[in-house]
């Protein structure tokens, strides 16, 4: 059995891994784990990842979680073009810096924006107060300011003239609130221009393909009561 | 000007960077940034890190934030022994996996535990509801269980038979609740054994030196009104 990637394109880190693997022609078996059907909670999937999360990589007997670790593993194993994770120490450090920063900032805010605006009410039937949503969107706004002001600045891509893992991880995050109907690029022409560049570098077709699911998130079928009961505490823990 | 490291040893990621640099004989100027005194907001420091956080690195004109990025930069530039960040693809992936997971898991719960048990009540005179603290300690317990079951397992160190940056990042996190009086190694003999191995591999003298500040944090005199006011945002963050 060759390389397997356990993904649900509803999830931002899964999209980054998917795009990266496809763009670089990495041969893999796609194992879809449908989060909205609770497939990540199955006994079968627990054999793959007891933490019940996606993405997961399985390469023979080697199982790896955490999208950042998966992206780096793929980059090294398949010897992808240098710009994705440059050899140059300072350029590489800039990618590392972004990948470290984003966990508790942009990722968290994009995740909360999607769940507070769409998924909690629509999928789990849990109302979210306007105050909570407003706070979440304000925090997202602050993270976007840092993304533009500290990371992007006047460069073509986050760390320099070429696309890297940092851009992939960032753009797939931003598509989460976009999927929720948030106009993250409105009033942010620099960020909008960067988004177009990333999409062009990835390839429009691949980009649209990877984002088809998230862009239809607001059409999610409500979860049945038993699934809701299982998922709600985990979701609340995930987005805290 | 050579390499400068902007650190406050009260902070877990700063301790990891400090230990790594010292252990590997990396020549650097230590620039102390006292966060409780608000020195991270000084004009000089904002030039180094506009996000006003420690640790930060300055290497000539090159500035860098984020402890994980700093550790990897130092490992590469100073060609530290392989075990810290192994060349082997799978071993390296295990280190990356830990360094990624810990941001939103162990780090968060260790920080919360230390602040809610000690810094908020003792230093800032801020009452913490018992239920809040209980939830935090329960979450910490869950993370420690994962640390043992998913990462350490029956290995000597988190990523295999040798110490790596993952162990440094983890052990410095765990010393946070330890400093607040949380007996996290009690009833966790596997984790306790690992902690002693890490301390031995780092060197007892260096380990203690790096943790002197945090271990004395409980003896800090209560903050005055001005400090309390300035640190109010932290209260919101950690409560």
Contacts between the chains, C-beta under 8 A, distances in Angstrom:
chain1	res1	chain2	res2	distance
A	50	B	149	7.9
A	50	B	150	7.2
A	51	B	146	7.5
A	51	B	150	7.0
A	62	B	90	5.6
A	62	B	93	7.8
A	64	B	93	5.4
A	64	B	97	6.1
A	65	B	97	6.1
A	65	B	101	7.4
A	66	B	96	7.1
A	66	B	97	4.7
A	66	B	100	3.9
A	66	B	101	5.6
A	67	B	100	7.6
A	68	B	96	6.4
A	68	B	99	8.0
A	68	B	100	4.3
A	69	B	93	5.4
A	69	B	96	3.8
A	69	B	97	4.1
A	69	B	99	7.9
A	69	B	100	5.3
A	72	B	92	7.7
A	72	B	93	7.1
A	72	B	96	5.3
A	73	B	89	6.7
A	73	B	92	7.9
A	73	B	93	4.5
A	73	B	96	7.3
A	76	B	89	5.9
A	76	B	92	7.5
A	77	B	89	5.9
A	89	B	73	6.4
A	89	B	76	5.5
A	89	B	77	5.9
A	90	B	62	5.5
A	92	B	72	7.7
A	92	B	73	7.8
A	92	B	76	7.4
A	93	B	62	7.9
A	93	B	64	5.4
A	93	B	69	5.3
A	93	B	70	8.0
A	93	B	72	7.1
A	93	B	73	4.4
A	94	B	64	7.9
A	94	B	69	8.0
A	96	B	66	7.0
A	96	B	68	6.3
A	96	B	69	3.7
A	96	B	72	5.4
A	96	B	73	7.3
A	97	B	64	6.0
A	97	B	65	6.0
A	97	B	66	4.7
A	97	B	69	4.1
A	99	B	68	8.0
A	99	B	69	7.9
A	99	B	100	7.9
A	100	B	66	3.9
A	100	B	67	7.5
A	100	B	68	4.3
A	100	B	69	5.4
A	100	B	99	7.9
A	100	B	103	7.1
A	101	B	65	7.3
A	101	B	66	5.6
A	103	B	100	7.3
A	103	B	103	3.8
A	103	B	104	5.5
A	104	B	103	5.7
A	104	B	104	6.1
A	104	B	108	7.6
A	108	B	104	7.5
A	146	B	51	7.1
A	149	B	50	7.8
A	150	B	50	6.0
A	150	B	51	6.6
